[in-house]
Amino acid sequence: MESDPAQRHIFGVAAARPELGRAGIALRRFGQHIIELLGTKRIHTGWVIPGGVAEPLSSANRDEILAMMPEAYANISLALAAYKQIADKFQQEISVFANFPSNYLGLINEDESIEFTDGALRLIGPKGDIIEDGITAQRFTEQIGEAVEAYSYTKFVYYKPLGYPEGSYRVGPLARLNIVKSMGTSKANQELADFKQIAAGPVESSFFYHHARLVEVMYGIERIEEILADPLILDKHVRATAGVNRLDGASQIEAPRGTLSHHYKVDDDGKITWANLVVATGHNNKAMNRGVLQAAKCYVKDGKFTEGALNRVEAVIRTFDPCLSCSTHAFGQMPLAMTLLSAEGEVVDQVVR
């Protein structure tokens, strides 16, 4: 955390741990190349469309993906082993990176295995107790509300029966692994068992979002292999078409960052007249703010920002992987201003990048 910013990036990792740097880059290439094989380009592909997908999978592309599997398994296994070796060296960061009891929300199957595109939402409490089960997309707005704070443009999402802020919760990899009992695949199940050993109940520190993501990558690779083994994966019938059957529709899925809720209203021509999206960053907003405060209290000392303190405060946000960078598309260096105020409201230190 105190490393030179000029070397604190993937190239610095590659210089210090070449095999780890190569594995990280290769895992990213693995995922992006699958997207490219399916949708002709790696970023913002138009392959997924209403009713299905634009083009069926060819046998050649299926075989190319399957050929990449051994390397993908080797790389994620290396990443998990490396993480477990170094995590204990960050005990202080673990203790203050949004480390507090909270609620957790995520999709789950009836057999209590992890789910990303179906099922219903489960909300658990700080001790792992189920607060509510079976929250469908149709019931989402009945149970979930959005609060507003004067200091943020992003809404603060919460569970209505508990009120705000008591009903705040976390979503994403950490929440999903805290909620589920099974990953549904063999290698990921072994990794989930290791993850569950971190705490007797839910794992509270957001530092462990990193661990949870690695477990989910292992699961993702296993699921890709399972799906490609199904002969129906080469079916040419990949899209259903229909007209406007309902004027109001809602759905929910798990994205890598966490739960997404989409609710749309359309007119008789199918044009959207109203929409409301609740995304992972809104779900996590309260926890991110609490985490920044917790880390700042620990690392910002004597009225001054140090580079190491700044890195740690930023790292709290990075554990949640918020959608801010994708949604803003800032040119050049990420704009950042951090101001430290005295109890009287006077500026005592400021950093602008």
N, C-alpha and C positions, 0 to 999 in steps of 0.2 A: 504493500500500500504506500510505502515511502519511496518507491522506485522513481527514477528520473522520467518525467512525462515524455521525453523524447524517445524513450525505449519501452514505454509501458503500453504496448500494443501487440498485435499478432506477429509483427516482424521481430519484436523483442523476444516474444515467446519462442519463435522459430530459431532465434540465435542461441537462446539459453537451453531449450529443449527441442532440438530439431524434429524428433519423432512425434512429439506432441503437436508442434506447429503444423506439420504435414497432415496429421490426423484430423485436426480441426478444419483445415482448408479442404481436405478430401471429403469430410462429412457434408460440408456446405455444398461442394461440387456434386456430390451424390444426390442430394435433395433437389438442387436446381436442374440437374440433368434429367431427372425423372420428369419434372415439370416441362422441360423443353421437349422431351420425347412425346409427351402427351399433347402439349399445346403449342408447339413450334417455337416458343421463346420462353426465356427463364423468368422474366419479371412481368407482371401485369398481363398474363396470358388471357385470351378471351375464350379459353376452352370450355369452362363451366358456364352454362347458359340456362335460361329458364326451361325446365322440363328434362334436363340431363346434361349431356356434353356435346360438343360440336362434331367430334370425330371419334370413331371407334379405335381401340388399341390394336396395333398390328402385331402379328406373331414375332416379327423381327425386333420390334421395340420391346416387347415383353421379354424376349430372350436376352436382349442387351441389358435390361434392368436386372434380371436374374443373375447375369454374369458379374454384376457389381456387388452382389450380396456378400461374398466372403470378405472383401476388403472393408465393407461397411461394418460388418460384425467385428472385425479386428480393430477398427478405429474407435468404435464406441466402447469396446471393452477396455482399450488403452486409456480412453478419456475417463471412464469410471474409476479405473485403478489409480490414475494420477490424482483425481479429485480426492479420493479417500486417503491418499498418502499425505496430502497437504492441508486438508480441511482443519485438522487439529491445531495447526499453526495460527489459526485466526480466531482463537477463543474470544478475544475482546470484541472483535467485529461481530462475531456470532451473538454476543450478549447484547449488542445495541443496534443491530440492523433490523429495526422493526420487530424486536423480540418482546412480545407481550401477548397475553391471552386474547383471542378473538374468535369470531364465528367464521365459518368457511362454507362456501357455496359451490356446487358443481353438479354436472350431469352424472347419473349413475344408472346402471341396469338393474333389473329385478334380482339378479343373482349377486348384486353388490360389486360387480366388476366395473372397470372404467369405461366410459362412453363419451363419444365426441359429437355424434350427429343424431342421436335418437334418445329415447329414455326421458326421464323427468329430473328436475332439480331436487337435490337434497341439501338442506341447511343443517350444519351441526354446530354445537356450542364449543366453548373453550376446553371442555373436558371430553369432547368426542360424543356427547349425547346428541341424539337426533332432535332438532327443534321442529323441523317440518320436512315431510317427505312428499313426493309426488307433485311438485310445483310444475305444472305444464305451461306451455306458451300462452294458452288461453287464460290461465289464472295469474300470469306473471304480474300484471299491473295491479291486481287485487292485493298481492303480497309484497311487492317491491315498490318503494317510493324513491324520489329524487329530491334531495335537499340542496339548498343554495347557501354558499358562504360568500361574504363580501370580498374576500381576498383571492378568490379563484374563479376562473371562467368555466372550469369543469364542475359538473354536478357531483354531489356526494350521494351515492346509492345506499339504501338501507332496507332492512326487513320491517315492514310497517307495524306488525304486532308488537315489536320491541321498541319502536320509535327511533328517533335520531338524537344522539349518535349511538345509543346503545345497540341498535340494530345493524350497525356497520359490520362488514365482513370482508374477507379476502377471497379472491378467485385465482385461477391459473394453476400451474403445475403443483405448487405446494398445497393448495386447497384440495385439488383432485386426489393427490396421494394421501392426504389426511382423511378424506372421506371414504375412499374405496377400500374393499377388503381383498381385491384381486385385480391384476392387470389383464388376465385372460390369455397370456402367453407365457411359455415356460421360463425363458431367460429373464424377462421383465418381472415375473413373479419372484424369482430369486432376489433380484435387486430391490423389489418392493419390501421384501422381508428384511433386508439390511437397512433400508430407509426407516422402517418401523421401529428398529432398535434404537434410534436416536433419542426417542422420548417414550415415556409410558403412555401418554395420550397424544394429541395432535402435536406435530413439530411446529414450534411457534416462531422461531427466528426466520425472517425472510432471506437470510443468508443462504438457507437451504433450498431456495428456489432453484439454485444452480444444480444441486444434487437431483432434485425432482425432475428437472428438464432432461438430464442425462438418462434417467430411468425411462422417461417417455420416449426419448430417441430410440432406445433399445426396443421398446414396445412397437414403435412405428416401423422399424426395420422388420421385425417379426411379422407384423400384420401385412406389410407389403408383400412379403414372401408367401404368406398364406393366401392372400387375395389373388396373386398371380398364378397360384397352383390350381385355381378354379377354372375349368374349361370355359365357363360362361364369360370370363373376362374378355374373350375375343368376340363376343356377340356383336353383330352389326347394328342391332337395334338399341340405340343409345340415347334416344330422346323421345319423350312424350309431348304431344301438343294438345292444347285445349284453349278454349276461349275464356271469357270472364265468367266464372261460376259463382264467385262470392265477391262482395265489395269490401270485405274486411278480412285480413289474414295476419297471423302472427307465427313466429317460429323462434327456436333457440338452439344454439349449437355451442360446442366448446372449440374456440380457436386456441392456438398455442399460448396466447397471453391470458386466456380465460373466457368466461361465459359471454356470449353475444346474444342479445335479444333484439329481434327486428319485428316491427309492427307497422303494417301499411294499410291504407285505405285507397281505393281506386274508384273511378267513375265507370260508367257502362262501356266506355271505349278502352278501359284498361289503363288509363293515365292515372298516375299517383296524385292524389289530392292531399294526402296527409301521411306523415311518416314519423316514427320515433325509434331511435336506435339507442340502446343502452350497451356500451362496450366495456371491455375489461378495465380500461383505465378509470372509468367512472366508478365501477365496483370497488376498485382498489384505492380510490383517491384518499379516503380518510386514513387508511393504513399507511399510505406513502407519506402523508403529512406528519402523522405521528412518528413514523420512522426517521424522518429528517430531523425532527425536534429531538428525538432520543439520541441520535448520533451526534448532533451539534452540541448537546449538553456534555457529551463525553469528550469530544475532540477539539472544540473551539474554546481556547483558553486565553486569558489575559487580554481580552478585547482584540484579538488578532486572528485572522485566517492564516493558517499555514497550508502549504501545498498538500501535505498528507491529510490534513483535516478536510480540505476541499474534496480530495479524491474519495475519502470515505463517505462524506455526505452525498456526493454524486453516486457513489456505488450503491447506496441504499436504494436510490431510484432505479438504477440499472438492474437490481435484482428482480424488480417487478416487470421490467421490459415494457414500459408504457408506450403508447402509440404516438407520442408527441413528435418524434423524429420523422415518422412516416407521414403524419398529417400536416406538418408545417413545411417540409422540404426546404429548409434554409440553405442558402448558397454559402459555400465555403465552410468556415469553422462554425460549429454550433454556438449560437449566441447565448451567453450566460452572464447574468448579473446577480451577485450575492452581496447583500448588505447586512451588516451587523449593527444593531441599534442598542443603545443603552436603555436602562429602565426608564429614563426620561424621554426616550424617543430620539435622541441625538445619534447621528451616524458616527460610529467609532472606527469602522473599517469597511472597505468595499473592494470587491474584485469584479472586474468586467472583462469578459473575453470576447 
